[in-house]
């Protein structure tokens, strides 16, 4: 089975007040940024507040004063970050965050976490943290904040990262009859009513979708191969409150053996069920005002470990 590293690297940058609108830079500019990460823009959509680009490896969302970029596989998102920071200048930045998950096969990556950190520290006064233990699921978070920056109260993010989805779900997503069949399987129209959709079915495997509504976004990326199955969901919707049902729906539909929940200023709500085992949790308050929650869960039902020939 063809292996693909589904877990994303994530970059988010918030600009200083009165900076030039990032949307005004245009698609050609953002293609240059994306190219630095070794990815391409496949398609795009826009509303009055956001431009959403679907990439060959994940997604890019651009608002007037911030952008969010996710890349998977063996991309070099750190190079895209360095290109943007050098081009726009440190003086134009309010906040920068960079996340990287421990990979299934880190030796195949073009850069290590330490490589990325060294490059960031040539550009900014970066602080770096590891969330979780090295021998389990863990994330690295690098961040920089201007002394005056404070996030607005509505600035929240929820991430649900699911590993080793059920065999039945993997088969459905591995050989879908159409893009519409994946939307129907996940019930995206019901979960995210009123959102604009832009999705893509990759060859030979994989699916990505961007969704926008007003200034809100959501995105899903699916790597269905059973040897490395992975599904990510990220959104600016409040997964701790009004939209808490999305987490339960995706867990019930995909039945992952393990998953991470990450929240910025809103801890995603995970239903209290006996078959969900919380293996670890931590909180990281950032000086600028963000509170980061990281939780690692396991399906408590015993399942056989995978065996594969190397």
C-alpha angles and dihedrals in degrees: 000000000000110000122223128177102231101176112105136229110218133207126185125177127183118198129223118260115277092022118142112278109264090214090060090063089076136215095290090061093048091048087059090052092047092048090058087062091051094250137110137221110248101179141334146206134192144196130183093286110027142038113208121198123193109213135203083246109033128299152319125201120188126193127173094267105022145025136204123203128185124187131177137184114045096327123146102226090164089068091054089050092049092049092051095045093049091047098048098031132234091264090068095055127096100173138001127186129177124186130190128180124213104263131228090235107019093170089070093059119104092225136026125227089255090052090053093048093050091052093048091050091057087061108033144013090261125187116205133201137178115217112204134007123301093237093056135037110313141166134210119220123192118184144174127187132185109239091245097049121113121167116238116249093250093054101108136143132194125195127188112187115187127194132194099007119203119288091243093052091045092053091049092050095040095060108023119171091223145339088266091058091058091049089051094046091053093037090227095163090058096040095048104028115184096018124129112240131216114172140165135200111213129213125269093359141347142069134216132183133184120199129188135180120172103316094334124102139187132182137186127194123187130197101180102180107124093223090061108008114172136164125187129193122186131172147157089229117109105261089178093060135009095011099039090118091072092071094051092046094052093045091050093046099045101028097203120196090225137009142176127220117201124181134184107204092336121062109216111245115241115192115250101246132153092233093060114082118195105215098177146349138184140173127216118191111201119213093239092060108269117128113206120203122193122187129175119202136186133198102248093211110103113245129178117263118246121257121195136167115249 
